[in-house]
Amino acid sequence: MLRRQAAREPAARTYARALPIVPVRARGLTIEGADGRRYLDCLSGAGTLALGHNHPVVLESIRKVLDSGAPLSTLDLATPVKDAFLTELLRTLPPGLAERAHVRFCGPAGSNAVETACALVRAATGRNGLLAFTGAGWVRSAGALDDPLEDAHGVRIPCLPSPQDHRCHFGAVGDGGSDLAARWTESLPDHLREGAPAGMIVEPVRSEGGVLPAPDSWLRRVRQFTADRSIPLIADESRTGVGRTGAFWAVEHSGVTPDVMVLSNAIGGSLPLAVVVYRDDLDTGHPGTPAETFPGNQLAMAAGMATLAHVRENALAERAATLGARMLDQLRPLAAEFACVGDVRGRGLMIGVELVDPGGAGPQGERGPILPGAPGPAEGGAGAPVTPGSGPHRTRPHPAAPELAAVVQQECLRRGLIVGLAGRTASVVELLPPLTITDEQAAAVLDRLADAVRVAARCRGGGTAAAP
């Protein structure tokens, strides 16, 4: 089957190239391959499996729809399944949005929902420009992770520097990178030739960008910036929603209420589903625009409703916060033990381990062009002198090591553990276990990952960290 897949499918295959397995059965955290091997799945369908594979409540919800004789394709017509899904979804939303929320069903992927959200704010504001941040997953899917994009209308979408202390765009060392990124964003109004943009889109945690949680203080400043200038704020919660980060929605950590939320992945209970939730006064559309062929899948809405309810009723977001913090605490000693582990970070059950080349040298900040008025060297920005010993990192980080991360991924697979890779150069090993993972399973995951890092470091000369 793997040979036939390689012959029939394009080279653009992503997961299949790194994970040459043929899954035939799955339950919870466990996948069984056609060869009989069992794996602990910490990729979770790129975060779509909040409850793991084939959870009983999800299967039961699907069976009920199938056994009822209900139509499976209903365009945008009202159905009992849709009504139940929307009722449960609205129950989970941040209060400031829930009481004024409209929900738009769109194509089944998160990228479809982002496109819908951007079109919505353009129509509502009468403006065209959009602002985004580097490392966003939807930008990566569009073909350029950090470079300026053009939307369907030919309007450039500048990618602003995301907050990052570990690899600051400005070259700062320590905990000042987030402040510099916020100040850069706040300096924009004086330098936007086209005037105020139609919207700003942000990910509370950049998953594909390298598992980088946005600091709560930074997100609050962004919310204030957009509110002061009547710029709709779009929160892309495709990866971070439904309890993944330790709150039902990741924006809740900062107390921020966005104007628009993009929801996908886990809201379909493992089946394709995406929606855009937005404040009612942004609804300026008229019937028939745009027309969607698949604006809601009956089976996905049933599975999604069951998933949302189960996460809420069983406090799985709180469980993710507790267990995720414990897993991070147990992983952080790897950075002290191995020089090739540059950083361990995450939020809830969204965890990243960055692999680096400890023998590399030179500035390692991910930088972009400096806008007029942006913080400069005298303000601690690009070109500012490095103060040894300041902040959590005494020196600039070592270069990213994507080859070593790939080795760790393969060593994990040899030990029966499936993990993903994230980041600009795919140098971050990412853990996205289901929220139902047990303490015993979490311990097994950490043991296998640590062993894989140990073997990879020894084979590739990653080395043991020097004693302080």
RONU-995170 format. One line per field, with one value per residue (C-alpha): residue in one letter; x, y, z; residue number from 0. Coordinates in pm, whole numbers, plus 32768, in hexadecimal, padded with zeros to 4 digits. Layout:
BEGIN
code: A / ...
c1: X / ...
c2: Y / ...
c3: Z / ...
pos: NUM / ...
//
This chain:
BEGIN
code: M / L / R / R / Q / A / A / R / E / P / A / A / R / T / Y / A / R / A / L / P / I / V / P / V / R / A / R / G / L / T / I / E / G / A / D / G / R / R / Y / L / D / C / L / S / G / A / G / T / L / A / L / G / H / N / H / P / V / V / L / E / S / I / R / K / V / L / D / S / G / A / P / L / S / T / L / D / L / A / T / P / V / K / D / A / F / L / T / E / L / L / R / T / L / P / P / G / L / A / E / R / A / H / V / R / F / C / G / P / A / G / S / N / A / V / E / T / A / C / A / L / V / R / A / A / T / G / R / N / G / L / L / A / F / T / G / A / G / W / V / R / S / A / G / A / L / D / D / P / L / E / D / A / H / G / V / R / I / P / C / L / P / S / P / Q / D / H / R / C / H / F / G / A / V / G / D / G / G / S / D / L / A / A / R / W / T / E / S / L / P / D / H / L / R / E / G / A / P / A / G / M / I / V / E / P / V / R / S / E / G / G / V / L / P / A / P / D / S / W / L / R / R / V / R / Q / F / T / A / D / R / S / I / P / L / I / A / D / E / S / R / T / G / V / G / R / T / G / A / F / W / A / V / E / H / S / G / V / T / P / D / V / M / V / L / S / N / A / I / G / G / S / L / P / L / A / V / V / V / Y / R / D / D / L / D / T / G / H / P / G / T / P / A / E / T / F / P / G / N / Q / L / A / M / A / A / G / M / A / T / L / A / H / V / R / E / N / A / L / A / E / R / A / A / T / L / G / A / R / M / L / D / Q / L / R / P / L / A / A / E / F / A / C / V / G / D / V / R / G / R / G / L / M / I / G / V / E / L / V / D / P / G / G / A / G / P / Q / G / E / R / G / P / I / L / P / G / A / P / G / P / A / E / G / G / A / G / A / P / V / T / P / G / S / G / P / H / R / T / R / P / H / P / A / A / P / E / L / A / A / V / V / Q / Q / E / C / L / R / R / G / L / I / V / G / L / A / G / R / T / A / S / V / V / E / L / L / P / P / L / T / I / T / D / E / Q / A / A / A / V / L / D / R / L / A / D / A / V / R / V / A / A / R / C / R / G / G / G / T / A / A / A / P
c1: 8000 / 8119 / 81BE / 8075 / 803C / 8193 / 814B / 7FEB / 7FF7 / 80C0 / 820B / 814C / 80EA / 8146 / 80FB / 810F / 8277 / 82ED / 8205 / 8208 / 80F6 / 7FA6 / 7EAA / 7D93 / 7D01 / 7D07 / 7C76 / 7CC8 / 7E3E / 7E92 / 7EB3 / 7EF1 / 7FA2 / 7F6A / 80AA / 8017 / 80EF / 804D / 8099 / 8049 / 7FBD / 8027 / 7FDC / 7E65 / 7E08 / 7EBF / 7DF1 / 7C9F / 7C76 / 7C26 / 7B9C / 7C8C / 7C31 / 7AD1 / 7A59 / 7913 / 784A / 78B9 / 7869 / 7714 / 76BC / 7716 / 7652 / 751D / 751F / 755B / 7449 / 7350 / 733D / 738D / 741D / 7597 / 75B1 / 74C8 / 7576 / 7524 / 73CD / 736B / 7383 / 7363 / 74D1 / 7543 / 7468 / 74FB / 765D / 762A / 7587 / 76B2 / 77AE / 7714 / 7715 / 7890 / 78EA / 7982 / 785D / 78A9 / 7877 / 7778 / 764F / 768A / 7711 / 76B2 / 7746 / 779B / 77DE / 78DD / 79C0 / 7A3D / 7BA3 / 7C36 / 7CC5 / 7B63 / 7AF0 / 7C11 / 7BB4 / 7A48 / 7AA8 / 7B82 / 7A6D / 7978 / 7A44 / 7A8C / 7918 / 78C4 / 79C8 / 79D5 / 7B4F / 7C3F / 7D84 / 7DCA / 7ED8 / 7F6B / 8095 / 81C0 / 81AF / 8035 / 7FBD / 7ECC / 7FE2 / 80BA / 7FA6 / 7F8F / 80F6 / 81C1 / 81FB / 8287 / 8284 / 8176 / 804E / 7F4B / 7DE0 / 7CE3 / 7CB2 / 7E26 / 7E45 / 7F91 / 7F7C / 80AF / 8126 / 8184 / 8283 / 81E8 / 8240 / 8362 / 8465 / 852A / 8569 / 8513 / 84E7 / 85A4 / 86CD / 8680 / 86EB / 8611 / 84A8 / 8486 / 842B / 82B5 / 82BC / 837E / 8288 / 8162 / 820A / 8248 / 80D7 / 806E / 814C / 8093 / 7F84 / 8081 / 810F / 7FE4 / 7FB9 / 7E6B / 7DD4 / 7D3F / 7D2D / 7BEE / 7C68 / 7D84 / 7DA8 / 7E6C / 7EA7 / 7EA7 / 7FA7 / 8068 / 8063 / 80FB / 81D2 / 828B / 819D / 81C0 / 80BA / 8070 / 80AE / 7F69 / 7FE6 / 803F / 7EEA / 7E3E / 7F09 / 7EAA / 7D3C / 7D55 / 7E07 / 7CF9 / 7BD9 / 7C5F / 7C6F / 7B2D / 7BF2 / 7B3D / 7C1C / 7C0F / 7C88 / 7CE9 / 7C99 / 7CA8 / 7DB8 / 7D8F / 7C1A / 7B49 / 7C21 / 7D71 / 7E30 / 7D96 / 7C70 / 7B48 / 7BC0 / 7D26 / 7CC0 / 7C27 / 7D82 / 7DAE / 7C45 / 7C34 / 7AEC / 7B29 / 7A2F / 7A51 / 7ABF / 7B30 / 7ADF / 7B40 / 7BF9 / 7B73 / 7A16 / 79BC / 7A09 / 7B0C / 7A35 / 7A65 / 79B0 / 7A03 / 793A / 796A / 78D3 / 78AF / 7804 / 76A9 / 76ED / 77F1 / 76E2 / 76AB / 7681 / 754C / 74B0 / 7579 / 76D1 / 77A6 / 7703 / 7798 / 7761 / 77CE / 7776 / 774D / 776D / 765C / 7743 / 7855 / 775E / 76DE / 7841 / 78A0 / 7779 / 77D0 / 793D / 78F0 / 77FC / 78E8 / 7A0B / 792F / 787A / 79B9 / 7A93 / 7B93 / 7C1C / 7C79 / 7D0D / 7DDD / 7E61 / 7ECC / 7F60 / 8003 / 80B4 / 8132 / 81B0 / 8266 / 830B / 8380 / 8404 / 84C4 / 85EB / 8636 / 86B2 / 87A3 / 8817 / 883E / 88D7 / 880D / 86C5 / 86A1 / 854D / 8422 / 82DC / 8166 / 8016 / 7F32 / 7F51 / 7FFC / 816D / 82A6 / 8411 / 84FD / 8639 / 876B / 88D1 / 89A6 / 8AD7 / 8A38 / 8A8A / 8A0B / 88C9 / 879E / 8676 / 8562 / 855B / 848A / 84B1 / 84A8 / 8381 / 83B3 / 8379 / 83B4 / 8492 / 8600 / 874A / 8728 / 85D5 / 8645 / 85DB / 869F / 8814 / 87FE / 8927 / 88FE / 891B / 89AD / 88E2 / 87A6 / 8654 / 861F / 8723 / 8889 / 88EC / 883D / 87AB / 886A / 87FD / 86CC / 871B / 8605 / 86D6 / 86FC / 8587 / 853F / 8625 / 856C / 8421 / 84A1 / 8533 / 83E1 / 8337 / 8428 / 83B9 / 8249 / 8209 / 8177 / 81D5 / 81C4 / 82BF / 8279 / 8328 / 83B2 / 84BC / 8401 / 84F5 / 83F1 / 836F / 81FF / 8122 / 7FA8 / 7F20 / 7DA9 / 7D12 / 7CB1 / 7E19 / 7E51 / 7F6D / 8003 / 7FF4 / 808F / 81B1 / 81E6 / 81E4 / 82E7 / 83C6 / 83C5 / 8404 / 8522 / 85BF / 859E / 8645 / 875A / 87A3 / 878F / 887A / 8976 / 8965 / 8975 / 8A62 / 8954 / 8A1D / 89DC / 89AA / 8AD4 / 8AC1 / 8A7D
c2: 8000 / 80F1 / 80AC / 80E3 / 8224 / 82A7 / 8252 / 82E4 / 8414 / 8557 / 85AE / 86B5 / 85A8 / 8629 / 853B / 8400 / 8445 / 8465 / 835C / 8227 / 8168 / 80DD / 810A / 8009 / 802E / 813F / 818D / 82AF / 82F3 / 81AC / 815B / 7FFD / 7FDE / 7ED9 / 7E2F / 7DFE / 7F06 / 7FEF / 8160 / 8273 / 838A / 84E5 / 857F / 854E / 859B / 86E9 / 873E / 86D1 / 85B9 / 8664 / 851B / 8437 / 8335 / 82A5 / 8323 / 8274 / 83B8 / 8420 / 82D0 / 82C7 / 8421 / 83BD / 8279 / 8332 / 840F / 82EA / 8218 / 8339 / 834D / 84C1 / 8559 / 8574 / 869D / 87C0 / 88F9 / 8A0E / 898D / 8978 / 881B / 878F / 8727 / 8885 / 8923 / 8841 / 888A / 8A02 / 89FB / 8944 / 8A1D / 8B63 / 8ADB / 8ABF / 8C11 / 8D35 / 8DF2 / 8F39 / 8E90 / 8D81 / 8E67 / 8F1C / 8E01 / 8D9C / 8C5A / 8C26 / 8ACD / 8AC1 / 89C5 / 88AE / 8922 / 8A2E / 8ADD / 8AF7 / 8B97 / 8C92 / 8CF7 / 8D1D / 8DED / 8ED5 / 8F04 / 8F4B / 9065 / 90FD / 910B / 9190 / 92A6 / 9300 / 92E6 / 91F3 / 91E0 / 90CE / 90A4 / 8F54 / 8ED5 / 8E03 / 8C8E / 8C6C / 8B17 / 8BA2 / 8C7A / 8B45 / 8A8C / 8BB2 / 8B71 / 8C78 / 8C5F / 8DB9 / 8E7A / 8F78 / 8ED7 / 8F4D / 8EF1 / 8E9E / 9014 / 9055 / 9102 / 90C7 / 902F / 9097 / 8F98 / 9051 / 8FC6 / 8ECF / 8EE4 / 8E00 / 8E1A / 8CE4 / 8D50 / 8EBF / 8F5E / 908C / 8FC7 / 901B / 8F22 / 8EE3 / 8F2B / 9071 / 8FE0 / 8FE2 / 9150 / 91AE / 90EF / 91A2 / 92F5 / 92AE / 925B / 9393 / 9467 / 93FB / 9508 / 9612 / 9536 / 948E / 9537 / 948F / 94FD / 941C / 92AD / 91DF / 90FB / 905D / 8EE4 / 8E42 / 8CE4 / 8CD0 / 8BB9 / 8B90 / 8A1A / 89EE / 8B1F / 8A5C / 8A30 / 8B98 / 8C17 / 8D88 / 8E35 / 8EA2 / 9006 / 901D / 8F9B / 9099 / 91B1 / 9135 / 912E / 9293 / 9304 / 9272 / 92EC / 9451 / 9456 / 9394 / 9279 / 9129 / 902F / 8ECC / 8DB5 / 8C79 / 8B61 / 8A48 / 8992 / 8A29 / 8A01 / 8902 / 88ED / 88AE / 89C5 / 899A / 8A84 / 8A35 / 8B46 / 8BC3 / 8D33 / 8CF8 / 8CE9 / 8E5C / 8EC4 / 8F43 / 8F34 / 8F3F / 8FC0 / 8E89 / 8D24 / 8C22 / 8AC4 / 897B / 8836 / 87B0 / 884C / 873B / 8623 / 8595 / 85DC / 8708 / 883D / 89B0 / 8ADF / 8C53 / 8CEE / 8E67 / 8F8C / 8FC9 / 9130 / 90AB / 8FEA / 90C2 / 8FAD / 8F67 / 8E1A / 8D4E / 8DED / 8D2D / 8BE4 / 8AAE / 8947 / 88AF / 89AD / 88A5 / 872E / 867E / 856C / 8666 / 8746 / 861C / 85AD / 8714 / 874A / 860B / 8676 / 87D7 / 8754 / 8645 / 8737 / 882F / 8736 / 867E / 87B5 / 8736 / 8894 / 88AA / 874E / 87BD / 88E6 / 880F / 86EE / 87D1 / 889A / 8758 / 86D2 / 8819 / 880D / 86A9 / 8700 / 883C / 8780 / 8705 / 8864 / 8854 / 86F4 / 8718 / 8842 / 87EE / 8839 / 89AF / 89E8 / 8936 / 89F7 / 89E1 / 8A11 / 8900 / 87CC / 888A / 884F / 8893 / 882B / 88F3 / 884A / 8920 / 8903 / 8953 / 8982 / 8A97 / 8C06 / 8D5A / 8E1B / 8D34 / 8E1F / 8DF3 / 8F54 / 9016 / 916B / 9292 / 937C / 94F2 / 954A / 93E7 / 93B8 / 93DC / 9391 / 94AC / 9425 / 92BD / 9260 / 91D7 / 920C / 924E / 91D0 / 9083 / 9088 / 8F3D / 8E98 / 8F63 / 8EB6 / 8D3F / 8D07 / 8D70 / 8D6B / 8D6B / 8C17 / 8B20 / 8AE7 / 8A0C / 88A1 / 8814 / 86E2 / 8688 / 86BE / 85CB / 84CE / 84F5 / 84C2 / 8381 / 8305 / 8346 / 827D / 815C / 8160 / 8163 / 82D8 / 83B8 / 852A / 864C / 8754 / 88C9 / 8A15 / 8AE1 / 89D9 / 88AE / 88A5 / 8887 / 8735 / 876B / 86A6 / 86C0 / 859D / 8576 / 861C / 84C2 / 844E / 83A5 / 83E8 / 8295 / 82DA / 8431 / 8393 / 829A / 83B5 / 847B / 834C / 82F8 / 8460 / 848C / 8348 / 83B8 / 8505 / 8451 / 8368 / 847D / 855C / 8444 / 83E0 / 8543 / 85DB / 86A7 / 8680 / 86AE / 880E / 88A4 / 88CC / 8A33
c3: 8000 / 8051 / 7F00 / 7E49 / 7F0A / 7EA5 / 7D39 / 7D2E / 7E12 / 7DED / 7E8A / 7F50 / 804A / 81A2 / 82BD / 81E9 / 8187 / 82EF / 8380 / 829E / 8351 / 82E1 / 83FC / 8400 / 855E / 8664 / 87B8 / 889C / 8894 / 87E5 / 8673 / 85EB / 849D / 838F / 8404 / 8560 / 860A / 8706 / 8723 / 8819 / 873F / 87B2 / 8660 / 8691 / 852B / 8542 / 8674 / 85ED / 86EB / 8834 / 88BC / 8805 / 8702 / 86F5 / 8845 / 88A6 / 88C2 / 8767 / 86CB / 8773 / 86F3 / 858F / 85A6 / 861B / 84E8 / 83FE / 849F / 84A0 / 8327 / 8330 / 81F2 / 81F8 / 810C / 815B / 80D3 / 81CD / 8232 / 83A0 / 8435 / 8596 / 8589 / 8529 / 8632 / 8742 / 86CC / 86CD / 8823 / 88B6 / 87FE / 8877 / 89DA / 89D1 / 8934 / 89F4 / 8A93 / 89E4 / 8895 / 88E0 / 8919 / 87CE / 86FC / 859F / 8516 / 83AB / 8320 / 8207 / 815F / 8242 / 827F / 835C / 822A / 819C / 82E0 / 82DA / 8178 / 81E3 / 8313 / 8242 / 8142 / 825B / 82F8 / 81A4 / 815A / 82B5 / 82B8 / 8148 / 815D / 80B4 / 8175 / 8272 / 837A / 83DE / 84A3 / 8443 / 8477 / 8457 / 83E3 / 82E1 / 824E / 8231 / 8179 / 8089 / 8023 / 80DD / 824F / 8290 / 814A / 80F0 / 8041 / 7F4E / 7F85 / 7E77 / 7E3B / 7E05 / 7F55 / 8007 / 8161 / 822A / 8328 / 8465 / 855C / 864A / 87BA / 8804 / 8914 / 88B3 / 874A / 8745 / 85EE / 866C / 86EE / 8857 / 8961 / 8A8E / 8AD6 / 8A14 / 88C1 / 8902 / 8969 / 8830 / 8755 / 87FB / 87CF / 8660 / 862F / 86EA / 8607 / 84CD / 84A8 / 8443 / 832F / 8289 / 8139 / 80F6 / 823F / 8348 / 82E2 / 82CF / 83E3 / 84A4 / 84CA / 85E4 / 866D / 87EC / 87CA / 8686 / 865B / 8503 / 8548 / 8656 / 877F / 87F3 / 88E9 / 88C2 / 8A11 / 8AB4 / 8ADF / 896D / 8902 / 89E3 / 8944 / 87E9 / 8852 / 88D3 / 8796 / 86B5 / 878E / 8795 / 861A / 85CF / 852F / 8555 / 860A / 857F / 8664 / 85A8 / 869D / 859C / 865E / 87B8 / 87F9 / 88B8 / 89EE / 8946 / 89FB / 8B53 / 8B14 / 8A35 / 8947 / 8959 / 895A / 8AB1 / 8B4E / 8B0B / 8B44 / 89DD / 891C / 87A3 / 86A6 / 85D0 / 8620 / 8520 / 859B / 84FA / 8544 / 868F / 866E / 8572 / 8665 / 856D / 8437 / 834E / 83CF / 83E1 / 844C / 847D / 85B5 / 85AD / 8652 / 85C4 / 8554 / 8460 / 83A6 / 8274 / 8178 / 80AB / 8044 / 7F53 / 7F82 / 7F8C / 7F2F / 7FD3 / 7F63 / 80AE / 81BC / 82CB / 82DB / 83A1 / 8420 / 847A / 8532 / 85F9 / 864D / 869D / 8785 / 8842 / 885D / 88D5 / 89DA / 8A56 / 8A7D / 8B36 / 8C18 / 8C7A / 8CAF / 8BB5 / 8B7A / 8CEA / 8CD2 / 8BA5 / 8C6C / 8D92 / 8CD0 / 8BCE / 8CDA / 8D78 / 8C28 / 8BE0 / 8D37 / 8CF3 / 8B97 / 8BF2 / 8C8D / 8B2B / 8AD9 / 8BFC / 8BA4 / 8A2C / 897C / 8844 / 88FA / 88D0 / 896E / 8A05 / 89F7 / 89CB / 8A6B / 8AE6 / 8A0A / 88F1 / 8934 / 8868 / 888C / 87AF / 872D / 86E7 / 866C / 879E / 86C1 / 85F3 / 8618 / 85AF / 85E5 / 85EC / 860C / 8509 / 8487 / 8391 / 82EE / 83DA / 83A3 / 83C7 / 8532 / 85AF / 86E4 / 868C / 873B / 8834 / 889F / 88C1 / 875F / 8638 / 8662 / 87D7 / 88A0 / 8950 / 8AC8 / 8B3C / 8C48 / 8C0A / 8BF5 / 8BEF / 8ADB / 8B20 / 89B2 / 8867 / 8810 / 873C / 85D2 / 85A2 / 8548 / 846C / 840F / 857D / 85BB / 849D / 8540 / 868B / 85D6 / 8537 / 867F / 8721 / 860F / 8648 / 87B4 / 875A / 8788 / 8679 / 8692 / 85A0 / 8537 / 853B / 8515 / 83F7 / 83B3 / 8446 / 8569 / 867F / 86EF / 873D / 882B / 87FF / 88CB / 88F5 / 8A26 / 8AA2 / 8ACD / 8C1D / 8D10 / 8CBD / 8B49 / 8B7A / 8C37 / 8B1B / 8A1A / 8ADC / 8B10 / 899D / 8934 / 8A2A / 89B2 / 8848 / 8896 / 8951 / 882E / 872B / 87F3 / 8815 / 86A5 / 861C / 8719 / 87C3 / 88FD / 8A6B / 8AE5 / 8B92 / 8D08 / 8D78
pos: 0 / 1 / 2 / 3 / 4 / 5 / 6 / 7 / 8 / 9 / 10 / 11 / 12 / 13 / 14 / 15 / 16 / 17 / 18 / 19 / 20 / 21 / 22 / 23 / 24 / 25 / 26 / 27 / 28 / 29 / 30 / 31 / 32 / 33 / 34 / 35 / 36 / 37 / 38 / 39 / 40 / 41 / 42 / 43 / 44 / 45 / 46 / 47 / 48 / 49 / 50 / 51 / 52 / 53 / 54 / 55 / 56 / 57 / 58 / 59 / 60 / 61 / 62 / 63 / 64 / 65 / 66 / 67 / 68 / 69 / 70 / 71 / 72 / 73 / 74 / 75 / 76 / 77 / 78 / 79 / 80 / 81 / 82 / 83 / 84 / 85 / 86 / 87 / 88 / 89 / 90 / 91 / 92 / 93 / 94 / 95 / 96 / 97 / 98 / 99 / 100 / 101 / 102 / 103 / 104 / 105 / 106 / 107 / 108 / 109 / 110 / 111 / 112 / 113 / 114 / 115 / 116 / 117 / 118 / 119 / 120 / 121 / 122 / 123 / 124 / 125 / 126 / 127 / 128 / 129 / 130 / 131 / 132 / 133 / 134 / 135 / 136 / 137 / 138 / 139 / 140 / 141 / 142 / 143 / 144 / 145 / 146 / 147 / 148 / 149 / 150 / 151 / 152 / 153 / 154 / 155 / 156 / 157 / 158 / 159 / 160 / 161 / 162 / 163 / 164 / 165 / 166 / 167 / 168 / 169 / 170 / 171 / 172 / 173 / 174 / 175 / 176 / 177 / 178 / 179 / 180 / 181 / 182 / 183 / 184 / 185 / 186 / 187 / 188 / 189 / 190 / 191 / 192 / 193 / 194 / 195 / 196 / 197 / 198 / 199 / 200 / 201 / 202 / 203 / 204 / 205 / 206 / 207 / 208 / 209 / 210 / 211 / 212 / 213 / 214 / 215 / 216 / 217 / 218 / 219 / 220 / 221 / 222 / 223 / 224 / 225 / 226 / 227 / 228 / 229 / 230 / 231 / 232 / 233 / 234 / 235 / 236 / 237 / 238 / 239 / 240 / 241 / 242 / 243 / 244 / 245 / 246 / 247 / 248 / 249 / 250 / 251 / 252 / 253 / 254 / 255 / 256 / 257 / 258 / 259 / 260 / 261 / 262 / 263 / 264 / 265 / 266 / 267 / 268 / 269 / 270 / 271 / 272 / 273 / 274 / 275 / 276 / 277 / 278 / 279 / 280 / 281 / 282 / 283 / 284 / 285 / 286 / 287 / 288 / 289 / 290 / 291 / 292 / 293 / 294 / 295 / 296 / 297 / 298 / 299 / 300 / 301 / 302 / 303 / 304 / 305 / 306 / 307 / 308 / 309 / 310 / 311 / 312 / 313 / 314 / 315 / 316 / 317 / 318 / 319 / 320 / 321 / 322 / 323 / 324 / 325 / 326 / 327 / 328 / 329 / 330 / 331 / 332 / 333 / 334 / 335 / 336 / 337 / 338 / 339 / 340 / 341 / 342 / 343 / 344 / 345 / 346 / 347 / 348 / 349 / 350 / 351 / 352 / 353 / 354 / 355 / 356 / 357 / 358 / 359 / 360 / 361 / 362 / 363 / 364 / 365 / 366 / 367 / 368 / 369 / 370 / 371 / 372 / 373 / 374 / 375 / 376 / 377 / 378 / 379 / 380 / 381 / 382 / 383 / 384 / 385 / 386 / 387 / 388 / 389 / 390 / 391 / 392 / 393 / 394 / 395 / 396 / 397 / 398 / 399 / 400 / 401 / 402 / 403 / 404 / 405 / 406 / 407 / 408 / 409 / 410 / 411 / 412 / 413 / 414 / 415 / 416 / 417 / 418 / 419 / 420 / 421 / 422 / 423 / 424 / 425 / 426 / 427 / 428 / 429 / 430 / 431 / 432 / 433 / 434 / 435 / 436 / 437 / 438 / 439 / 440 / 441 / 442 / 443 / 444 / 445 / 446 / 447 / 448 / 449 / 450 / 451 / 452 / 453 / 454 / 455 / 456 / 457 / 458 / 459 / 460 / 461 / 462 / 463 / 464 / 465 / 466 / 467
//
